[in-house]
Amino acid sequence: MSNSNGIDTLRLRQLRAIAENLCLLANWHREHHSYVVADALYIRSLSIAEQINSAENDGNNLGARIRTEQQVAHDLLHAAKVDGRQD
C-alpha cells in the first residue's frame, strides 16, 4: 500500500524503526560519554527522519526529538572540551 507520495507504508515504517534505533544507540553513547559517536549517530538518524518527513508529516516529531537530543549531546561535548576531557 502506498501513500499519496507513492511511498510504500512498509518502507516508511522501516525507515522510522531505523531512525528510532539509531537515536536510541546515540542516547546510549551519550550516556556513556562518547559524545562524538553519539553526534554521528544523531546526524545519521536525522537524515533518515528527514526522508520520512519528505514523505509524510509524521517525521516532523521524530526529527524534532532527534534535534533536541543531538543538541544535548553537543552541549555535553562542548562542556567536556572546556573541562579538558574529550572522549
N, C-alpha and C positions, 0 to 999 in steps of 0.2 A: 504494500500500500504506500502511495506517495502523498506528500503534502502538496500545497499549491505551488511550491517552487520545484516540484518534481523530484525531491529528495526522499529516498526511502526512509520511513519512520524507524525501521530496524537500524539503519545506518546512523540515524540521529541518536538513538539510544546507545549504540556502541560508542559513538564519539563522546557522549555525556559520561558514560562509565569510564572511559579512558581519562577524560579531563578530571573527573572526581578522584580517580585512583592516583593520578599524578599529584593532585593537590594534597591528598592525604599523605602521600610519600614525602612531599615537600614539607608538610607540617611536622612530620616525624623528624626530618633532618633539621628543621628549625629548632625543635625542642631539644635536640642533641647538639646544638651549637654549630652545625655545619651550614652556615648561612649562605655560602657561595653555592653549594649544591642545592639548597632549598630555593635560592633565587632562580637558578637554571631550570629547576622543575616547575616553578610557578610560571616562568616565561613560556615553557612548552605547554603547560596546562591552559594558559590563557590563549595561546594561539589555537588550540583545539576548541576552546569555548567560543572563540570568535567565528569558527566555522559553523558552529551550531547557531550562533546569533545571526549569521547571514541567512540561515535557512528559516529560522523562526525566532520569535521574541523570547522564547524560553531560555535562551543562552544568556540573556541580559543579567539575570540574577546570579547565575554561576560566575559569569565574568566579573561582576562587581565584587562578589565574595573573594574570588581569587586575587583581584587587585588589592583588596583590603589586607588579606593575609600576606601578600607579597610586600606591601608597604611595611608591615610589622617586621618581616624578616630583614628588609632593607634598613630599617631603623636600628634593629639589633646589630646588624653587621657594621653599620656606621659607629655605633656606640662601642663595639668591640675594637674597631680600628683606633678610636680615640683613646681607649684604655690600653692599647698596645698589645692586644691579644687576639689577633686574627686567626680563625680556624680555617 
